[in-house]
Amino acid sequence: MSAIKVLESSGYDLKSYLENHEKDIILEAYKTHQNNLSLTAKSLKISKQLLKYKIDKYIK
């Protein structure tokens, strides 16, 4: 199935679709690293500050 058809069938717009997948990836990595910000940020190759912002955004 093409990416456009997947997006259309999901009911999301592109921004929401990407945020949803980003949320899943970040929260899975955070759990994998036993809620350790430093290890999670390093594994995702993003700053701890950005990771903290995104975790706060997605958990609330």
All heavy atoms as TSV, in Angstrom:
chain	resi	resn	atom	element	x	y	z
A	1	MET	N	N	0.852	-1.181	0.000
A	1	MET	CA	C	0.000	0.000	0.000
A	1	MET	C	C	0.893	1.238	0.000
A	1	MET	O	O	1.897	1.288	0.700
A	1	MET	CB	C	-0.907	-0.017	1.237
A	1	MET	CG	C	-1.925	1.098	1.250
A	1	MET	SD	S	-3.019	1.103	2.713
A	1	MET	CE	C	-4.134	-0.216	2.326
A	2	SER	N	N	0.528	2.239	-0.771
A	2	SER	CA	C	1.348	3.441	-0.854
A	2	SER	C	C	1.219	4.269	0.421
A	2	SER	O	O	0.254	4.143	1.177
A	2	SER	CB	C	0.929	4.286	-2.053
A	2	SER	OG	O	-0.297	4.963	-1.789
A	3	ALA	N	N	2.195	5.116	0.654
A	3	ALA	CA	C	2.202	5.965	1.853
A	3	ALA	C	C	0.978	6.879	1.880
A	3	ALA	O	O	0.408	7.122	2.952
A	3	ALA	CB	C	3.479	6.782	1.894
A	4	ILE	N	N	0.560	7.358	0.736
A	4	ILE	CA	C	-0.602	8.246	0.676
A	4	ILE	C	C	-1.862	7.495	1.075
A	4	ILE	O	O	-2.683	7.988	1.842
A	4	ILE	CB	C	-0.737	8.878	-0.721
A	4	ILE	CG1	C	0.438	9.820	-0.982
A	4	ILE	CG2	C	-2.062	9.609	-0.867
A	4	ILE	CD1	C	0.550	10.327	-2.386
A	5	LYS	N	N	-2.012	6.279	0.598
A	5	LYS	CA	C	-3.198	5.484	0.950
A	5	LYS	C	C	-3.209	5.146	2.441
A	5	LYS	O	O	-4.254	5.157	3.076
A	5	LYS	CB	C	-3.277	4.237	0.106
A	5	LYS	CG	C	-3.577	4.536	-1.352
A	5	LYS	CD	C	-4.038	3.289	-2.070
A	5	LYS	CE	C	-4.213	3.553	-3.537
A	5	LYS	NZ	N	-5.419	4.197	-3.897
A	6	VAL	N	N	-2.039	4.851	3.003
A	6	VAL	CA	C	-1.947	4.578	4.438
A	6	VAL	C	C	-2.368	5.821	5.223
A	6	VAL	O	O	-3.147	5.731	6.172
A	6	VAL	CB	C	-0.513	4.156	4.842
A	6	VAL	CG1	C	-0.355	4.135	6.359
A	6	VAL	CG2	C	-0.172	2.799	4.253
A	7	LEU	N	N	-1.869	6.976	4.822
A	7	LEU	CA	C	-2.210	8.230	5.491
A	7	LEU	C	C	-3.703	8.513	5.381
A	7	LEU	O	O	-4.356	8.836	6.371
A	7	LEU	CB	C	-1.405	9.383	4.892
A	7	LEU	CG	C	-1.585	10.749	5.529
A	7	LEU	CD1	C	-1.179	10.731	6.998
A	7	LEU	CD2	C	-0.778	11.791	4.787
A	8	GLU	N	N	-4.258	8.362	4.205
A	8	GLU	CA	C	-5.687	8.615	4.009
A	8	GLU	C	C	-6.544	7.646	4.820
A	8	GLU	O	O	-7.546	8.036	5.413
A	8	GLU	CB	C	-6.044	8.522	2.521
A	8	GLU	CG	C	-5.509	9.681	1.704
A	8	GLU	CD	C	-5.716	9.495	0.197
A	8	GLU	OE1	O	-6.042	8.376	-0.246
A	8	GLU	OE2	O	-5.534	10.485	-0.527
A	9	SER	N	N	-6.148	6.389	4.870
A	9	SER	CA	C	-6.952	5.400	5.589
A	9	SER	C	C	-6.818	5.530	7.105
A	9	SER	O	O	-7.661	5.042	7.840
A	9	SER	CB	C	-6.578	3.986	5.151
A	9	SER	OG	O	-5.267	3.668	5.568
A	10	SER	N	N	-5.763	6.207	7.568
A	10	SER	CA	C	-5.552	6.345	9.006
A	10	SER	C	C	-6.483	7.391	9.625
A	10	SER	O	O	-6.712	7.381	10.828
A	10	SER	CB	C	-4.101	6.731	9.306
A	10	SER	OG	O	-3.861	8.084	8.942
A	11	GLY	N	N	-6.981	8.310	8.803
A	11	GLY	CA	C	-7.839	9.365	9.317
A	11	GLY	C	C	-7.057	10.543	9.882
A	11	GLY	O	O	-7.634	11.482	10.411
A	12	TYR	N	N	-5.722	10.480	9.805
A	12	TYR	CA	C	-4.875	11.554	10.308
A	12	TYR	C	C	-4.433	12.460	9.169
A	12	TYR	O	O	-4.340	12.029	8.017
A	12	TYR	CB	C	-3.598	10.996	10.942
A	12	TYR	CG	C	-3.778	10.243	12.228
A	12	TYR	CD1	C	-3.451	8.902	12.320
A	12	TYR	CD2	C	-4.235	10.883	13.372
A	12	TYR	CE1	C	-3.582	8.198	13.512
A	12	TYR	CE2	C	-4.371	10.192	14.566
A	12	TYR	CZ	C	-4.042	8.860	14.636
A	12	TYR	OH	O	-4.162	8.178	15.806
A	13	ASP	N	N	-4.081	13.704	9.531
A	13	ASP	CA	C	-3.333	14.512	8.581
A	13	ASP	C	C	-1.859	14.154	8.782
A	13	ASP	O	O	-1.505	13.422	9.707
A	13	ASP	CB	C	-3.595	16.016	8.778
A	13	ASP	CG	C	-3.263	16.500	10.188
A	13	ASP	OD1	O	-2.286	16.025	10.787
A	13	ASP	OD2	O	-3.994	17.370	10.686
A	14	LEU	N	N	-0.983	14.627	7.922
A	14	LEU	CA	C	0.424	14.240	7.971
A	14	LEU	C	C	1.050	14.582	9.313
A	14	LEU	O	O	1.742	13.762	9.914
A	14	LEU	CB	C	1.205	14.900	6.832
A	14	LEU	CG	C	2.702	14.574	6.785
A	14	LEU	CD1	C	2.924	13.071	6.616
A	14	LEU	CD2	C	3.374	15.340	5.665
A	15	LYS	N	N	0.803	15.773	9.817
A	15	LYS	CA	C	1.404	16.196	11.091
A	15	LYS	C	C	0.975	15.259	12.224
A	15	LYS	O	O	1.809	14.798	13.004
A	15	LYS	CB	C	1.012	17.636	11.411
A	15	LYS	CG	C	1.626	18.137	12.692
A	15	LYS	CD	C	1.237	19.579	12.984
A	15	LYS	CE	C	1.831	20.022	14.301
A	15	LYS	NZ	N	1.417	21.356	14.686
A	16	SER	N	N	-0.296	14.962	12.319
A	16	SER	CA	C	-0.797	14.084	13.372
A	16	SER	C	C	-0.251	12.673	13.228
A	16	SER	O	O	0.095	12.021	14.217
A	16	SER	CB	C	-2.322	14.043	13.355
A	16	SER	OG	O	-2.852	15.315	13.593
A	17	TYR	N	N	-0.182	12.202	12.003
A	17	TYR	CA	C	0.340	10.864	11.732
A	17	TYR	C	C	1.792	10.747	12.194
A	17	TYR	O	O	2.164	9.796	12.883
A	17	TYR	CB	C	0.211	10.571	10.239
A	17	TYR	CG	C	0.650	9.194	9.827
A	17	TYR	CD1	C	-0.196	8.105	9.983
A	17	TYR	CD2	C	1.911	8.974	9.273
A	17	TYR	CE1	C	0.192	6.825	9.597
A	17	TYR	CE2	C	2.305	7.704	8.884
A	17	TYR	CZ	C	1.452	6.639	9.046
A	17	TYR	OH	O	1.845	5.383	8.667
A	18	LEU	N	N	2.608	11.734	11.828
A	18	LEU	CA	C	4.020	11.713	12.209
A	18	LEU	C	C	4.189	11.849	13.717
A	18	LEU	O	O	5.024	11.168	14.322
A	18	LEU	CB	C	4.786	12.820	11.479
A	18	LEU	CG	C	4.913	12.641	9.972
A	18	LEU	CD1	C	5.572	13.863	9.343
A	18	LEU	CD2	C	5.673	11.377	9.632
A	19	GLU	N	N	3.407	12.731	14.344
A	19	GLU	CA	C	3.481	12.893	15.797
A	19	GLU	C	C	3.109	11.610	16.515
A	19	GLU	O	O	3.719	11.252	17.527
A	19	GLU	CB	C	2.588	14.040	16.267
A	19	GLU	CG	C	3.161	15.401	15.999
A	19	GLU	CD	C	2.257	16.541	16.478
A	19	GLU	OE1	O	1.090	16.290	16.858
A	19	GLU	OE2	O	2.743	17.684	16.476
A	20	ASN	N	N	2.121	10.919	16.014
A	20	ASN	CA	C	1.695	9.665	16.625
A	20	ASN	C	C	2.819	8.620	16.591
A	20	ASN	O	O	3.075	7.940	17.580
A	20	ASN	CB	C	0.445	9.136	15.924
A	20	ASN	CG	C	-0.194	7.999	16.664
A	20	ASN	OD1	O	-0.328	8.023	17.878
A	20	ASN	ND2	N	-0.593	6.972	15.926
A	21	HIS	N	N	3.489	8.529	15.456
A	21	HIS	CA	C	4.597	7.576	15.344
A	21	HIS	C	C	5.794	8.024	16.173
A	21	HIS	O	O	6.459	7.187	16.794
A	21	HIS	CB	C	4.974	7.355	13.883
A	21	HIS	CG	C	3.991	6.482	13.175
A	21	HIS	ND1	N	3.935	5.127	13.379
A	21	HIS	CD2	C	3.000	6.776	12.316
A	21	HIS	CE1	C	2.948	4.621	12.656
A	21	HIS	NE2	N	2.357	5.605	12.010
A	22	GLU	N	N	6.060	9.317	16.189
A	22	GLU	CA	C	7.147	9.841	17.012
A	22	GLU	C	C	6.887	9.518	18.483
A	22	GLU	O	O	7.793	9.076	19.195
A	22	GLU	CB	C	7.280	11.350	16.815
A	22	GLU	CG	C	8.380	11.972	17.668
A	22	GLU	CD	C	8.462	13.468	17.509
A	22	GLU	OE1	O	7.460	14.155	17.813
A	22	GLU	OE2	O	9.526	13.958	17.092
A	23	LYS	N	N	5.663	9.716	18.919
A	23	LYS	CA	C	5.281	9.421	20.306
A	23	LYS	C	C	5.568	7.961	20.632
A	23	LYS	O	O	6.181	7.650	21.667
A	23	LYS	CB	C	3.800	9.726	20.517
A	23	LYS	CG	C	3.274	9.317	21.860
A	23	LYS	CD	C	1.774	9.543	21.938
A	23	LYS	CE	C	1.203	9.031	23.240
A	23	LYS	NZ	N	-0.250	9.175	23.311
A	24	ASP	N	N	5.130	7.056	19.775
A	24	ASP	CA	C	5.344	5.627	20.012
A	24	ASP	C	C	6.829	5.291	20.112
A	24	ASP	O	O	7.250	4.543	21.001
A	24	ASP	CB	C	4.711	4.788	18.897
A	24	ASP	CG	C	3.198	4.849	18.886
A	24	ASP	OD1	O	2.594	5.255	19.907
A	24	ASP	OD2	O	2.602	4.487	17.848
A	25	ILE	N	N	7.628	5.835	19.217
A	25	ILE	CA	C	9.065	5.565	19.201
A	25	ILE	C	C	9.726	6.097	20.472
A	25	ILE	O	O	10.512	5.399	21.124
A	25	ILE	CB	C	9.720	6.175	17.945
A	25	ILE	CG1	C	9.251	5.419	16.700
A	25	ILE	CG2	C	11.248	6.168	18.059
A	25	ILE	CD1	C	9.547	6.132	15.389
A	26	ILE	N	N	9.411	7.341	20.830
A	26	ILE	CA	C	10.022	7.959	22.010
A	26	ILE	C	C	9.636	7.220	23.286
A	26	ILE	O	O	10.499	6.898	24.113
A	26	ILE	CB	C	9.663	9.451	22.091
A	26	ILE	CG1	C	10.432	10.214	21.006
A	26	ILE	CG2	C	9.956	10.021	23.482
A	26	ILE	CD1	C	10.024	11.661	20.848
A	27	LEU	N	N	8.362	6.922	23.463
A	27	LEU	CA	C	7.930	6.264	24.688
A	27	LEU	C	C	8.466	4.833	24.782
A	27	LEU	O	O	8.827	4.375	25.873
A	27	LEU	CB	C	6.406	6.301	24.815
A	27	LEU	CG	C	5.814	7.695	24.988
A	27	LEU	CD1	C	4.297	7.627	25.096
A	27	LEU	CD2	C	6.405	8.421	26.191
A	28	GLU	N	N	8.565	4.137	23.668
A	28	GLU	CA	C	9.144	2.791	23.673
A	28	GLU	C	C	10.625	2.845	24.055
A	28	GLU	O	O	11.098	2.048	24.873
A	28	GLU	CB	C	8.977	2.125	22.313
A	28	GLU	CG	C	9.536	0.720	22.275
A	28	GLU	CD	C	9.352	0.036	20.929
A	28	GLU	OE1	O	8.456	0.443	20.163
A	28	GLU	OE2	O	10.117	-0.901	20.653
A	29	ALA	N	N	11.354	3.793	23.480
A	29	ALA	CA	C	12.780	3.941	23.803
A	29	ALA	C	C	12.960	4.329	25.272
A	29	ALA	O	O	13.864	3.823	25.951
A	29	ALA	CB	C	13.421	4.997	22.900
A	30	TYR	N	N	12.101	5.190	25.772
A	30	TYR	CA	C	12.163	5.633	27.164
A	30	TYR	C	C	11.950	4.452	28.110
A	30	TYR	O	O	12.683	4.284	29.091
A	30	TYR	CB	C	11.118	6.720	27.381
A	30	TYR	CG	C	11.232	7.504	28.662
A	30	TYR	CD1	C	12.421	8.117	29.040
A	30	TYR	CD2	C	10.120	7.681	29.479
A	30	TYR	CE1	C	12.508	8.853	30.204
A	30	TYR	CE2	C	10.195	8.425	30.646
A	30	TYR	CZ	C	11.392	9.012	31.008
A	30	TYR	OH	O	11.477	9.747	32.168
A	31	LYS	N	N	10.987	3.602	27.803
A	31	LYS	CA	C	10.744	2.404	28.621
A	31	LYS	C	C	11.917	1.426	28.513
A	31	LYS	O	O	12.330	0.834	29.504
A	31	LYS	CB	C	9.459	1.706	28.195
A	31	LYS	CG	C	8.208	2.436	28.591
A	31	LYS	CD	C	6.975	1.698	28.082
A	31	LYS	CE	C	5.725	2.535	28.278
A	31	LYS	NZ	N	4.542	1.905	27.674
A	32	THR	N	N	12.437	1.261	27.305
A	32	THR	CA	C	13.557	0.342	27.084
A	32	THR	C	C	14.765	0.733	27.930
A	32	THR	O	O	15.479	-0.132	28.440
A	32	THR	CB	C	13.947	0.330	25.591
A	32	THR	OG1	O	12.837	-0.165	24.849
A	32	THR	CG2	C	15.165	-0.534	25.322
A	33	HIS	N	N	14.968	2.034	28.106
A	33	HIS	CA	C	16.108	2.539	28.871
A	33	HIS	C	C	15.715	2.868	30.313
A	33	HIS	O	O	16.362	3.689	30.961
A	33	HIS	CB	C	16.712	3.749	28.172
A	33	HIS	CG	C	17.323	3.411	26.843
A	33	HIS	ND1	N	18.492	2.693	26.722
A	33	HIS	CD2	C	16.910	3.641	25.576
A	33	HIS	CE1	C	18.776	2.508	25.456
A	33	HIS	NE2	N	17.828	3.079	24.729
A	34	GLN	N	N	14.675	2.200	30.819
A	34	GLN	CA	C	14.194	2.328	32.196
A	34	GLN	C	C	14.017	3.789	32.625
A	34	GLN	O	O	14.449	4.212	33.692
A	34	GLN	CB	C	15.137	1.612	33.181
A	34	GLN	CG	C	15.090	0.116	33.116
A	34	GLN	CD	C	16.148	-0.461	32.207
A	34	GLN	OE1	O	17.212	0.103	32.025
A	34	GLN	NE2	N	15.842	-1.594	31.612
A	35	ASN	N	N	13.383	4.576	31.755
A	35	ASN	CA	C	13.061	5.984	32.008
A	35	ASN	C	C	14.306	6.848	32.251
A	35	ASN	O	O	14.240	7.854	32.950
A	35	ASN	CB	C	12.079	6.123	33.169
A	35	ASN	CG	C	10.767	5.427	32.902
A	35	ASN	OD1	O	10.441	5.090	31.764
A	35	ASN	ND2	N	10.007	5.196	33.937
A	36	ASN	N	N	15.408	6.469	31.659
A	36	ASN	CA	C	16.642	7.232	31.783
A	36	ASN	C	C	16.737	8.205	30.599
A	36	ASN	O	O	16.890	7.790	29.444
A	36	ASN	CB	C	17.843	6.283	31.793
A	36	ASN	CG	C	19.155	6.984	31.991
A	36	ASN	OD1	O	19.514	7.860	31.211
A	36	ASN	ND2	N	19.884	6.581	33.019
A	37	LEU	N	N	16.640	9.509	30.910
A	37	LEU	CA	C	16.646	10.529	29.849
A	37	LEU	C	C	17.941	10.520	29.051
A	37	LEU	O	O	17.911	10.611	27.820
A	37	LEU	CB	C	16.434	11.928	30.446
A	37	LEU	CG	C	15.013	12.329	30.791
A	37	LEU	CD1	C	15.010	13.696	31.465
A	37	LEU	CD2	C	14.132	12.343	29.579
A	38	SER	N	N	19.070	10.436	29.738
A	38	SER	CA	C	20.359	10.498	29.044
A	38	SER	C	C	20.528	9.362	28.051
A	38	SER	O	O	20.915	9.584	26.896
A	38	SER	CB	C	21.508	10.479	30.051
A	38	SER	OG	O	21.479	11.627	30.849
A	39	LEU	N	N	20.257	8.141	28.509
A	39	LEU	CA	C	20.414	6.991	27.613
A	39	LEU	C	C	19.419	7.033	26.460
A	39	LEU	O	O	19.763	6.697	25.321
A	39	LEU	CB	C	20.250	5.687	28.394
A	39	LEU	CG	C	21.343	5.342	29.398
A	39	LEU	CD1	C	20.975	4.081	30.169
A	39	LEU	CD2	C	22.685	5.177	28.696
A	40	THR	N	N	18.194	7.432	26.750
A	40	THR	CA	C	17.179	7.506	25.700
A	40	THR	C	C	17.542	8.562	24.666
A	40	THR	O	O	17.477	8.313	23.460
A	40	THR	CB	C	15.792	7.813	26.305
A	40	THR	OG1	O	15.486	6.825	27.287
A	40	THR	CG2	C	14.718	7.806	25.235
A	41	ALA	N	N	17.937	9.732	25.130
A	41	ALA	CA	C	18.320	10.815	24.213
A	41	ALA	C	C	19.494	10.380	23.340
A	41	ALA	O	O	19.501	10.615	22.122
A	41	ALA	CB	C	18.659	12.075	24.997
A	42	LYS	N	N	20.472	9.736	23.967
A	42	LYS	CA	C	21.638	9.284	23.211
A	42	LYS	C	C	21.236	8.253	22.157
A	42	LYS	O	O	21.689	8.313	21.018
A	42	LYS	CB	C	22.672	8.697	24.167
A	42	LYS	CG	C	23.976	8.358	23.532
A	42	LYS	CD	C	24.999	7.917	24.570
A	42	LYS	CE	C	26.338	7.676	23.898
A	42	LYS	NZ	N	27.370	7.321	24.867
A	43	SER	N	N	20.358	7.322	22.523
A	43	SER	CA	C	19.946	6.287	21.569
A	43	SER	C	C	19.151	6.870	20.404
A	43	SER	O	O	19.211	6.354	19.294
A	43	SER	CB	C	19.146	5.192	22.267
A	43	SER	OG	O	17.840	5.614	22.571
A	44	LEU	N	N	18.401	7.944	20.666
A	44	LEU	CA	C	17.598	8.581	19.616
A	44	LEU	C	C	18.361	9.687	18.882
A	44	LEU	O	O	17.851	10.268	17.924
A	44	LEU	CB	C	16.313	9.155	20.226
A	44	LEU	CG	C	15.351	8.126	20.823
A	44	LEU	CD1	C	14.209	8.840	21.546
A	44	LEU	CD2	C	14.818	7.195	19.755
A	45	LYS	N	N	19.552	10.001	19.398
A	45	LYS	CA	C	20.413	11.046	18.819
A	45	LYS	C	C	19.726	12.409	18.813
A	45	LYS	O	O	19.737	13.143	17.817
A	45	LYS	CB	C	20.898	10.652	17.426
A	45	LYS	CG	C	21.754	9.411	17.468
A	45	LYS	CD	C	22.295	9.035	16.134
A	45	LYS	CE	C	23.212	7.862	16.369
A	45	LYS	NZ	N	23.230	6.869	15.411
A	46	ILE	N	N	19.100	12.723	19.970
A	46	ILE	CA	C	18.513	14.049	20.182
A	46	ILE	C	C	18.986	14.552	21.542
A	46	ILE	O	O	19.486	13.773	22.362
A	46	ILE	CB	C	16.964	14.031	20.127
A	46	ILE	CG1	C	16.368	13.113	21.197
A	46	ILE	CG2	C	16.478	13.630	18.736
A	46	ILE	CD1	C	14.843	13.153	21.278
A	47	SER	N	N	18.830	15.838	21.782
A	47	SER	CA	C	19.262	16.399	23.061
A	47	SER	C	C	18.326	15.968	24.185
A	47	SER	O	O	17.156	15.644	23.952
A	47	SER	CB	C	19.309	17.928	22.991
A	47	SER	OG	O	17.989	18.449	22.928
A	48	LYS	N	N	18.865	15.981	25.406
A	48	LYS	CA	C	18.027	15.653	26.561
A	48	LYS	C	C	16.898	16.670	26.708
A	48	LYS	O	O	15.793	16.310	27.092
A	48	LYS	CB	C	18.855	15.624	27.845
A	48	LYS	CG	C	19.702	14.397	27.978
A	48	LYS	CD	C	20.333	14.189	29.349
A	48	LYS	CE	C	20.684	15.402	30.113
A	48	LYS	NZ	N	21.395	15.143	31.372
A	49	GLN	N	N	17.176	17.928	26.403
A	49	GLN	CA	C	16.158	18.969	26.517
A	49	GLN	C	C	14.993	18.701	25.563
A	49	GLN	O	O	13.828	18.838	25.943
A	49	GLN	CB	C	16.754	20.361	26.246
A	49	GLN	CG	C	17.756	20.810	27.272
A	49	GLN	CD	C	19.168	20.275	27.026
A	49	GLN	OE1	O	19.446	19.571	26.052
A	49	GLN	NE2	N	20.075	20.596	27.936
A	50	LEU	N	N	15.317	18.336	24.332
A	50	LEU	CA	C	14.269	18.038	23.357
A	50	LEU	C	C	13.489	16.798	23.774
A	50	LEU	O	O	12.256	16.776	23.701
A	50	LEU	CB	C	14.861	17.845	21.963
A	50	LEU	CG	C	13.867	17.500	20.850
A	50	LEU	CD1	C	12.792	18.581	20.731
A	50	LEU	CD2	C	14.594	17.306	19.533
A	51	LEU	N	N	14.188	15.797	24.243
A	51	LEU	CA	C	13.519	14.582	24.701
A	51	LEU	C	C	12.575	14.896	25.855
A	51	LEU	O	O	11.432	14.445	25.860
A	51	LEU	CB	C	14.533	13.526	25.125
A	51	LEU	CG	C	13.946	12.233	25.686
A	51	LEU	CD1	C	13.064	11.532	24.660
A	51	LEU	CD2	C	15.057	11.324	26.179
A	52	LYS	N	N	13.031	15.662	26.833
A	52	LYS	CA	C	12.196	16.027	27.985
A	52	LYS	C	C	10.941	16.762	27.521
A	52	LYS	O	O	9.834	16.480	27.979
A	52	LYS	CB	C	13.001	16.891	28.965
A	52	LYS	CG	C	12.235	17.413	30.142
A	52	LYS	CD	C	12.074	16.354	31.210
A	52	LYS	CE	C	11.493	16.932	32.480
A	52	LYS	NZ	N	10.115	16.654	32.675
A	53	TYR	N	N	11.103	17.701	26.601
A	53	TYR	CA	C	9.965	18.441	26.054
A	53	TYR	C	C	8.962	17.490	25.406
A	53	TYR	O	O	7.751	17.577	25.658
A	53	TYR	CB	C	10.456	19.475	25.024
A	53	TYR	CG	C	9.352	20.083	24.212
A	53	TYR	CD1	C	8.567	21.100	24.743
A	53	TYR	CD2	C	9.085	19.619	22.928
A	53	TYR	CE1	C	7.520	21.644	23.999
A	53	TYR	CE2	C	8.052	20.152	22.188
A	53	TYR	CZ	C	7.281	21.177	22.719
A	53	TYR	OH	O	6.241	21.703	21.972
A	54	LYS	N	N	9.457	16.577	24.597
A	54	LYS	CA	C	8.559	15.660	23.892
A	54	LYS	C	C	7.886	14.675	24.847
A	54	LYS	O	O	6.702	14.377	24.684
A	54	LYS	CB	C	9.293	14.959	22.770
A	54	LYS	CG	C	9.636	15.912	21.621
A	54	LYS	CD	C	10.289	15.225	20.478
A	54	LYS	CE	C	10.596	16.199	19.365
A	54	LYS	NZ	N	9.439	16.529	18.556
A	55	ILE	N	N	8.594	14.186	25.828
A	55	ILE	CA	C	7.998	13.281	26.801
A	55	ILE	C	C	6.893	14.015	27.570
A	55	ILE	O	O	5.803	13.478	27.759
A	55	ILE	CB	C	9.064	12.701	27.755
A	55	ILE	CG1	C	9.894	11.678	27.003
A	55	ILE	CG2	C	8.409	12.071	28.992
A	55	ILE	CD1	C	11.101	11.165	27.773
A	56	ASP	N	N	7.173	15.221	28.011
A	56	ASP	CA	C	6.158	16.006	28.714
A	56	ASP	C	C	4.939	16.236	27.812
A	56	ASP	O	O	3.798	16.162	28.262
A	56	ASP	CB	C	6.711	17.347	29.173
A	56	ASP	CG	C	7.690	17.215	30.331
A	56	ASP	OD1	O	7.733	16.144	30.971
A	56	ASP	OD2	O	8.435	18.192	30.586
A	57	LYS	N	N	5.183	16.493	26.549
A	57	LYS	CA	C	4.096	16.730	25.585
A	57	LYS	C	C	3.233	15.487	25.394
A	57	LYS	O	O	2.011	15.571	25.367
A	57	LYS	CB	C	4.717	17.146	24.243
A	57	LYS	CG	C	3.743	17.314	23.116
A	57	LYS	CD	C	4.495	17.679	21.838
A	57	LYS	CE	C	3.599	17.677	20.637
A	57	LYS	NZ	N	4.328	17.971	19.401
A	58	TYR	N	N	3.865	14.329	25.273
A	58	TYR	CA	C	3.136	13.115	24.945
A	58	TYR	C	C	2.526	12.417	26.152
A	58	TYR	O	O	1.550	11.696	26.023
A	58	TYR	CB	C	4.037	12.136	24.189
A	58	TYR	CG	C	4.429	12.640	22.816
A	58	TYR	CD1	C	5.739	12.540	22.371
A	58	TYR	CD2	C	3.494	13.224	21.977
A	58	TYR	CE1	C	6.094	12.993	21.110
A	58	TYR	CE2	C	3.848	13.679	20.723
A	58	TYR	CZ	C	5.147	13.573	20.288
A	58	TYR	OH	O	5.506	14.014	19.058
A	59	ILE	N	N	3.076	12.605	27.325
A	59	ILE	CA	C	2.559	11.926	28.506
A	59	ILE	C	C	1.333	12.624	29.062
A	59	ILE	O	O	0.450	11.999	29.612
A	59	ILE	CB	C	3.660	11.746	29.571
A	59	ILE	CG1	C	4.655	10.701	29.074
A	59	ILE	CG2	C	3.080	11.336	30.914
A	59	ILE	CD1	C	5.801	10.420	30.001
A	60	LYS	N	N	1.242	13.911	28.885
A	60	LYS	CA	C	0.100	14.669	29.437
A	60	LYS	C	C	-1.137	14.507	28.610
A	60	LYS	O	O	-1.239	14.157	27.540
A	60	LYS	CB	C	0.450	16.139	29.558
A	60	LYS	CG	C	1.511	16.339	30.608
A	60	LYS	CD	C	1.853	17.788	30.759
A	60	LYS	CE	C	2.930	17.929	31.811
A	60	LYS	NZ	N	3.330	19.260	32.053
